[in-house]
Amino acid sequence: MLIGEVARRSGVSARMLRHYESLGLVRPSARTGSGYREYSGEDIRRIFHIESLRSLGLSLREIGRALDDPGFTPSALVGDLVRRTRERIAAETELLTRLRRIDAAGPSGWEDVLQVVALLQALESASPAARQRAALSSADEVPAEALAEAALSETDPNVAGALRWALARAGDAGPALLARGLDSPVAAVRERAVQCLVEMPGGEAGTHLRDALAHADPVVRGYAALALGARGAAEALPTLLDMVVEGRNDTDAADALGVLAGDPATADRLVHDIVERLTDATTTAPARGRLTQALADIPGTGASAALVELSRDADRAVALTATYLLQLREDPTR
């Protein structure tokens, strides 16, 4: 078969076939009387083998080795191809992400493009000061997606605060982007996500915080409950009580319960729930002490009655605490 027919059937150009021949990858088995290259069936099979290996990303030099070296084993080369392909995909993904972010910023000219690129690069700087400056400059320039990603990975507290500030001013997309971080397998990322949501304005952030009350991570639940309790959201009450019982940020949790107790109906419910946990046989002595102390900031006769009952408790520490709190109610100057 002559070179033109081979090119037509294989899809490899005559020029590339001649290049393969110059490299020694494939050699026509014969020539016609007029000197034209003539390819055998075996030559054509080798051409298809070459093209198959090229499709895997092998260089022509690697292909020659693979086809001609009897001792060549593919495992090492295939492993290297996997690594190189992953690196290429990561680089292309990073480029695509950057292009999408520039596009989302809606640049009107190349000056705007260069400004966004500079800020994106500064957000990835090794210098915390440079990252902080970029965050404080980027609320109106950088898409919320880039700010959210930076906030979820930031370890420096000052930079993290600047990023949260920028996110709060970056439009409505921030809460949903941050909420994705709550599903991260990395505990630190989940914690940063809920911390950011706590500082986000608007009802959507509050909705995500309410959802976070059922999160499997107690740290996430705790941040959400403290924020919602401080805002008077009664849904946080069970989680706040859990925190008091478990001794996790129990002082802050008790303060949030005190805010919730400003509503008389919630105060009555809170007293009922505290008494129920105090009488639970599984509640430990330290937890009973913390629950008794939590009654201090709850107004109303219900809390006073509970303290009177607790002043006669068999646990001396609980009884003394309840007695002291009753005295404070009678004379707040003590």
C-alpha positions as a printed NumPy array, in Angstrom:
array([[  0.   ,   0.   ,   0.   ],
       [  1.45 ,   3.35 ,  -1.019],
       [  1.866,   6.254,   1.399],
       [ -1.146,   8.195,   0.094],
       [ -3.486,   5.242,   0.651],
       [ -2.001,   4.589,   4.08 ],
       [ -2.532,   8.23 ,   5.035],
       [ -6.143,   8.108,   3.861],
       [ -6.965,   4.899,   5.739],
       [ -5.055,   5.628,   8.951],
       [ -5.789,   9.328,   9.289],
       [ -2.064,  10.014,   9.687],
       [ -0.783,  12.575,   7.197],
       [  1.882,  11.628,   4.662],
       [  4.113,  14.286,   6.226],
       [  3.769,  12.672,   9.68 ],
       [  4.435,   9.214,   8.213],
       [  7.677,  10.543,   6.724],
       [  8.517,  12.048,  10.157],
       [  7.923,   8.671,  11.792],
       [ 10.251,   7.113,   9.255],
       [ 12.968,   9.711,   9.942],
       [ 12.789,   8.82 ,  13.633],
       [ 12.911,   5.1  ,  12.922],
       [  9.451,   4.491,  14.354],
       [  8.132,   2.849,  11.199],
       [  9.887,   1.858,   8.011],
       [  8.129,   0.816,   4.816],
       [  8.852,  -2.833,   4.159],
       [  9.53 ,  -2.27 ,   0.493],
       [  9.631,   0.2  ,  -2.374],
       [  8.063,  -0.005,  -5.767],
       [ 10.08 ,  -0.147,  -8.951],
       [  9.638,   3.614,  -9.178],
       [ 11.042,   4.113,  -5.676],
       [  7.744,   4.814,  -3.88 ],
       [  7.301,   3.668,  -0.28 ],
       [  5.212,   0.542,   0.044],
       [  3.715,  -0.41 ,   3.414],
       [  2.848,  -3.937,   4.444],
       [  0.002,  -4.973,   6.707],
       [  2.495,  -5.273,   9.571],
       [  3.72 ,  -1.697,   8.913],
       [  0.149,  -0.404,   9.053],
       [ -0.498,  -2.241,  12.343],
       [  2.612,  -0.573,  13.779],
       [  1.31 ,   2.825,  12.667],
       [ -1.951,   2.184,  14.523],
       [  0.03 ,   1.116,  17.594],
       [  1.992,   4.365,  17.431],
       [ -1.208,   6.406,  17.242],
       [ -2.775,   4.494,  20.13 ],
       [  0.226,   5.193,  22.36 ],
       [  0.261,   8.846,  21.296],
       [ -3.354,   9.12 ,  22.423],
       [ -2.176,   8.183,  25.943],
       [  0.225,  11.117,  25.972],
       [  3.483,   9.238,  25.311],
       [  6.225,  11.118,  23.499],
       [  7.528,   9.683,  20.214],
       [ 10.761,   8.733,  21.961],
       [  8.809,   6.826,  24.625],
       [  6.715,   5.152,  21.934],
       [  9.833,   3.922,  20.122],
       [ 11.13 ,   2.472,  23.347],
       [  7.802,   0.833,  24.144],
       [  7.604,  -0.835,  20.711],
       [ 11.237,  -1.882,  20.252],
       [ 12.61 ,  -2.656,  23.718],
       [ 11.652,  -6.248,  24.66 ],
       [ 12.501,  -5.583,  28.312],
       [ 10.36 ,  -2.485,  28.535],
       [  7.517,  -2.729,  31.082],
       [  4.671,  -0.242,  30.898],
       [  3.843,   0.077,  34.595],
       [  6.407,   2.77 ,  35.467],
       [  5.653,   4.76 ,  32.336],
       [  1.889,   4.539,  32.808],
       [  2.295,   5.679,  36.429],
       [  4.325,   8.656,  35.246],
       [  1.659,   9.436,  32.648],
       [ -0.996,   9.405,  35.357],
       [  1.056,  11.849,  37.455],
       [  1.711,  14.188,  34.508],
       [ -1.942,  14.08 ,  33.468],
       [ -3.083,  14.968,  36.973],
       [ -0.655,  17.876,  37.081],
       [ -1.877,  19.098,  33.705],
       [ -5.527,  18.814,  34.757],
       [ -4.788,  20.673,  38.011],
       [ -3.056,  23.459,  36.093],
       [ -5.885,  23.696,  33.569],
       [ -8.479,  23.669,  36.357],
       [ -6.648,  26.458,  38.155],
       [ -6.533,  28.485,  34.944],
       [-10.228,  27.866,  34.289],
       [-11.101,  28.924,  37.84 ],
       [ -9.097,  32.125,  37.478],
       [-10.694,  32.935,  34.122],
       [-14.175,  32.326,  35.55 ],
       [-13.448,  34.644,  38.448],
       [-12.168,  37.374,  36.161],
       [-15.276,  36.953,  34.03 ],
       [-17.524,  37.106,  37.109],
       [-15.922,  40.41 ,  38.106],
       [-17.325,  41.908,  34.878],
       [-14.22 ,  43.823,  33.793],
       [-14.907,  46.646,  31.347],
       [-11.339,  46.86 ,  30.08 ],
       [ -7.861,  45.416,  30.396],
       [ -7.081,  47.709,  33.326],
       [ -9.896,  46.035,  35.254],
       [ -8.652,  42.582,  34.242],
       [ -5.144,  43.367,  35.482],
       [ -6.547,  44.75 ,  38.749],
       [ -8.546,  41.565,  39.408],
       [ -5.543,  39.376,  38.528],
       [ -3.347,  41.369,  40.916],
       [ -5.849,  40.986,  43.751],
       [ -6.31 ,  37.257,  43.118],
       [ -2.544,  36.771,  43.189],
       [ -2.257,  38.846,  46.378],
       [ -4.9  ,  36.665,  48.069],
       [ -2.57 ,  33.701,  47.44 ],
       [  0.546,  35.521,  48.682],
       [  2.791,  33.92 ,  51.294],
       [  2.688,  37.195,  53.215],
       [ -0.251,  37.576,  55.662],
       [  0.05 ,  41.368,  55.386],
       [ -0.301,  41.195,  51.584],
       [ -3.298,  38.855,  51.876],
       [ -4.931,  41.172,  54.407],
       [ -4.426,  44.238,  52.2  ],
       [ -5.867,  42.347,  49.243],
       [ -8.907,  41.25 ,  51.267],
       [ -9.61 ,  44.79 ,  52.436],
       [ -9.319,  46.046,  48.847],
       [-11.299,  43.322,  47.155],
       [-14.912,  43.56 ,  48.37 ],
       [-16.03 ,  45.298,  45.178],
       [-13.384,  43.885,  42.842],
       [-13.11 ,  40.13 ,  43.459],
       [-15.987,  37.642,  43.027],
       [-17.456,  36.172,  46.216],
       [-16.338,  32.679,  45.141],
       [-12.664,  33.677,  45.355],
       [-13.167,  35.388,  48.707],
       [-15.03 ,  32.368,  50.107],
       [-12.313,  29.97 ,  48.995],
       [ -9.659,  32.188,  50.564],
       [-11.65 ,  32.501,  53.797],
       [-12.095,  28.739,  54.109],
       [ -8.353,  28.136,  53.785],
       [ -7.017,  31.118,  55.743],
       [ -5.165,  30.339,  58.987],
       [ -4.063,  33.838,  60.   ],
       [ -6.759,  35.369,  62.273],
       [ -6.23 ,  38.948,  61.055],
       [ -6.468,  37.95 ,  57.402],
       [ -9.479,  35.75 ,  58.167],
       [-11.238,  38.707,  59.772],
       [-10.522,  40.886,  56.729],
       [-11.863,  38.19 ,  54.412],
       [-15.051,  37.842,  56.453],
       [-15.47 ,  41.625,  56.272],
       [-15.022,  41.538,  52.489],
       [-17.434,  38.626,  52.1  ],
       [-20.118,  40.439,  54.061],
       [-19.924,  43.208,  51.462],
       [-19.528,  41.056,  48.372],
       [-23.187,  40.484,  47.533],
       [-25.693,  37.725,  48.12 ],
       [-23.638,  34.744,  46.937],
       [-21.432,  34.517,  50.038],
       [-23.633,  32.473,  52.419],
       [-24.289,  29.64 ,  49.951],
       [-20.589,  29.454,  49.042],
       [-19.567,  29.345,  52.698],
       [-22.215,  26.742,  53.534],
       [-20.437,  24.308,  51.197],
       [-17.516,  24.422,  53.603],
       [-19.695,  22.885,  56.302],
       [-19.557,  19.625,  54.318],
       [-15.754,  19.584,  54.195],
       [-14.031,  16.474,  55.59 ],
       [-11.534,  18.838,  57.265],
       [-12.648,  20.023,  60.71 ],
       [-10.727,  23.319,  60.461],
       [-12.497,  24.198,  57.201],
       [-15.899,  23.461,  58.758],
       [-15.034,  25.705,  61.699],
       [-13.96 ,  28.562,  59.404],
       [-17.132,  28.162,  57.362],
       [-19.454,  28.504,  60.356],
       [-17.395,  31.378,  61.785],
       [-17.83 ,  33.231,  58.486],
       [-21.561,  32.511,  58.389],
       [-21.922,  33.931,  61.91 ],
       [-20.625,  37.28 ,  60.645],
       [-22.639,  37.335,  57.415],
       [-25.679,  39.631,  57.367],
       [-29.075,  38.673,  56.013],
       [-31.593,  35.919,  56.383],
       [-29.825,  33.38 ,  54.163],
       [-26.857,  33.141,  56.533],
       [-29.315,  32.645,  59.393],
       [-31.001,  29.817,  57.488],
       [-27.66 ,  28.046,  57.035],
       [-26.909,  28.512,  60.743],
       [-30.264,  26.946,  61.644],
       [-29.415,  23.993,  59.399],
       [-26.033,  23.773,  61.145],
       [-27.773,  23.079,  64.474],
       [-28.227,  19.511,  63.207],
       [-24.633,  19.175,  61.991],
       [-22.627,  16.132,  63.067],
       [-19.696,  18.316,  64.163],
       [-20.29 ,  19.653,  67.711],
       [-18.005,  22.628,  67.021],
       [-20.188,  23.679,  64.082],
       [-23.338,  23.186,  66.156],
       [-21.832,  25.237,  68.967],
       [-20.935,  28.26 ,  66.854],
       [-24.355,  28.195,  65.197],
       [-26.205,  27.906,  68.507],
       [-24.263,  30.736,  70.169],
       [-24.931,  33.054,  67.229],
       [-28.599,  32.177,  66.955],
       [-29.124,  32.313,  70.726],
       [-27.632,  35.806,  70.846],
       [-30.172,  36.784,  68.176],
       [-33.056,  35.373,  70.189],
       [-33.675,  32.3  ,  68.021],
       [-35.318,  29.707,  70.276],
       [-34.291,  26.86 ,  67.928],
       [-30.822,  27.111,  69.471],
       [-32.06 ,  26.214,  72.962],
       [-31.484,  22.402,  72.882],
       [-27.955,  22.774,  71.49 ],
       [-27.094,  25.462,  74.046],
       [-28.273,  23.182,  76.834],
       [-26.162,  20.367,  75.393],
       [-23.153,  22.691,  75.549],
       [-23.835,  23.483,  79.206],
       [-24.191,  19.799,  80.067],
       [-21.053,  18.816,  78.133],
       [-18.994,  21.767,  79.364],
       [-18.273,  23.091,  75.851],
       [-18.177,  26.906,  75.937],
       [-20.721,  26.516,  78.725],
       [-20.318,  30.086,  80.005],
       [-21.067,  31.544,  76.552],
       [-23.913,  29.074,  76.155],
       [-25.409,  30.143,  79.498],
       [-25.163,  33.797,  78.411],
       [-27.031,  32.967,  75.186],
       [-29.673,  31.122,  77.206],
       [-30.059,  34.26 ,  79.291],
       [-30.802,  36.227,  76.112],
       [-33.425,  33.668,  75.079],
       [-34.998,  33.842,  78.537],
       [-35.964,  37.432,  77.811],
       [-39.069,  35.974,  76.194],
       [-41.391,  34.734,  78.988],
       [-42.621,  31.705,  77.026],
       [-39.077,  30.694,  76.182],
       [-38.017,  31.25 ,  79.793],
       [-40.694,  28.826,  81.021],
       [-39.657,  26.253,  78.431],
       [-36.003,  26.717,  79.378],
       [-36.671,  26.162,  83.075],
       [-38.653,  23.033,  82.251],
       [-35.837,  21.653,  80.094],
       [-33.155,  22.456,  82.677],
       [-35.113,  20.732,  85.45 ],
       [-35.695,  17.74 ,  83.197],
       [-31.964,  17.394,  82.587],
       [-31.172,  17.909,  86.259],
       [-33.386,  14.961,  87.15 ],
       [-31.989,  12.751,  84.408],
       [-30.039,   9.928,  86.055],
       [-27.372,  10.075,  83.336],
       [-26.489,  13.727,  84.028],
       [-23.127,  13.927,  85.821],
       [-22.536,  15.927,  88.99 ],
       [-20.427,  18.626,  87.221],
       [-23.132,  18.964,  84.566],
       [-25.815,  19.379,  87.262],
       [-23.734,  22.159,  88.764],
       [-23.479,  23.964,  85.434],
       [-27.209,  23.571,  84.782],
       [-27.966,  25.051,  88.209],
       [-25.727,  28.022,  87.438],
       [-27.541,  28.481,  84.101],
       [-30.721,  29.277,  86.063],
       [-29.077,  32.453,  87.38 ],
       [-29.929,  34.615,  84.366],
       [-33.453,  33.293,  83.83 ],
       [-36.095,  35.668,  85.191],
       [-39.487,  34.704,  86.543],
       [-41.08 ,  32.632,  89.234],
       [-40.434,  29.362,  87.425],
       [-36.657,  29.72 ,  87.757],
       [-37.024,  30.836,  91.391],
       [-39.142,  27.792,  92.216],
       [-36.619,  25.514,  90.579],
       [-33.815,  27.087,  92.64 ],
       [-35.806,  26.653,  95.852],
       [-36.181,  22.961,  95.07 ],
       [-32.497,  22.667,  94.193],
       [-31.469,  24.356,  97.443],
       [-32.599,  21.12 ,  99.113],
       [-30.771,  18.895,  96.606],
       [-28.839,  15.881,  97.87 ],
       [-25.769,  17.121,  96.013],
       [-24.289,  19.663,  98.42 ],
       [-22.549,  21.632,  95.635],
       [-25.83 ,  22.   ,  93.743],
       [-27.705,  22.954,  96.931],
       [-25.137,  25.625,  97.882],
       [-25.141,  27.075,  94.359],
       [-28.944,  27.239,  94.287],
       [-29.035,  28.857,  97.739],
       [-26.519,  31.49 ,  96.683],
       [-28.443,  32.256,  93.476],
       [-31.665,  32.651,  95.488],
       [-29.91 ,  35.141,  97.778],
       [-28.752,  37.077,  94.713],
       [-32.334,  37.229,  93.448],
       [-33.458,  38.659,  96.777],
       [-30.542,  41.089,  97.036],
       [-28.757,  41.69 ,  93.688],
       [-26.154,  43.862,  95.488],
       [-24.659,  40.87 ,  97.253]])
